[in-house]
Amino acid sequence: MARLIGKRALVTGAGRGIGKATALALAREGAQLVICARSESQVKETAQAVIGGGGTAVSLGVDITRDQDVERLAQAAVDVFGGIDILVNNAGNYISSMFLDYKLEEWRDLYEVNVIGTVRVTRAILPMMVAGGGGRIINVASTAAKWGAAGQSAYNASKHAVLGLTRSLALEVASQGVRVNAVCPWWVDTELIDDNALSSVLGVPPEEVRSTLAKRSPIGRLITPEDVAELVVYLSSPASDALTGIGVTLAGGAILI
């Protein structure tokens, strides 16, 4: 039985990878979707896939680093569905480099997208949830939010901030029926894995980056977007009502925290 019938969900960064898989998974469970991404053409393809499967989706080209874009996104959610019950803050960026090689612009970009973008969208949607008596906010973080890693200090710092936000906001809104959690996946097999950049960090040729990472996992593979999507569905469902303020590690045993 579909677990999210009658629920209205918003997924950012839904044009590809984790966001697209999440949109499709939520739709299969009965949720009506507002989905967005910077690439309008990609997010339209996701919407078409949802609709082709019998679901409901409205897509918008949105840059979460722009106030006016997020305001337009929130207004669309109100105009089309009357509000949002489930927010999946998935949009993010990944840049790897050794600390002294990171440019300050790259630090700013990672924080503007991964942290401030999450804050911006949450500020726009949270009042709808409070007014409606509850909701779910799921932030897509990373195992990088829980440990240190050479060659990605800026990225790790941004994801630590996302997890800190998750924990603090969860305590503020728990009594209002809003649950706030984070998903912390290990390496996910998407386009964000930069084989060339990680080649020097791992000390292997670019074509061996993914297989090298897979060998480091006890389950012998990378995490898939669908793995993440199924966890998001659970955190969106009534079954997860007792969970809030946590970052769920999804790492195939590679990280046990």
WOLINDA-V444628 format. One record per residue. RES is the residue in one letter. PHI is phi in whole degrees, -180 to 180 (* if undefined). Layout:
res phi
RES PHI
RES PHI
This chain:
res phi
M *
A -61
R -92
L -125
I -61
G 87
K -89
R -114
A -121
L -120
V -123
T -92
G 62
A -94
G -78
R -163
G 55
I -59
G -63
K -66
A -61
T -67
A -59
L -65
A -68
L -64
A -64
R -62
E -89
G 102
A -72
Q -90
L -120
V -112
I -127
C -146
A -167
R -65
S -86
E -63
S -67
Q -67
V -72
K -65
E -63
T -64
A -60
Q -63
A -66
V -63
I -65
G -62
G -90
G 94
G -95
T -122
A -151
V -118
S -114
L -140
G -83
V -138
D -106
I -72
T -89
R -116
D -56
Q -67
D -67
V -69
E -61
R -66
L -63
A -63
Q -66
A -62
A -62
V -71
D -64
V -86
F -119
G 82
G 146
I -135
D -102
I -132
L -117
V -112
N -84
N -103
A -55
G -165
N -134
Y -133
I -134
S -110
S -173
M -71
F -52
L -72
D -94
Y -62
K -86
L -60
E -63
E -72
W -58
R -63
D -63
L -62
Y -72
E -65
V -83
N -71
V -103
I -66
G -61
T -62
V -63
R -60
V -69
T -63
R -61
A -77
I -101
L -54
P -58
M -64
M -67
V -61
A -64
G -89
G 92
G 152
G 170
R -130
I -120
I -120
N -98
V -84
A -100
S 179
T -62
A -64
A -80
K -119
W -150
G -92
A -151
A -64
G 89
Q -156
S -60
A -67
Y -65
N -59
A -61
S -66
K -76
H -59
A -65
V -62
L -68
G -63
L -61
T -56
R -66
S -72
L -64
A -56
L -70
E -71
V -113
A -59
S -71
Q -100
G 86
V -100
R -107
V -125
N -137
A -126
V -105
C -120
P -79
W -76
W -60
V -103
D -75
T -134
E -68
L -72
I -74
D -91
D -58
N -69
A -67
L -77
S -57
S -71
V -68
L -87
G 74
V -133
P -63
P -53
E -71
E -106
V -61
R -68
S -68
T -64
L -64
A -61
K -67
R -81
S -98
P -58
I -87
G 77
R -155
L -75
I -74
T -102
P -56
E -68
D -58
V -66
A -60
E -66
L -69
V -61
V -59
Y -60
L -68
S -86
S -92
P -59
A -64
S -99
D -60
A -83
L -101
T -158
G 78
I -114
G -114
V -82
T -76
L -126
A -138
G 58
G 89
A -69
I -129
L -114
I -131
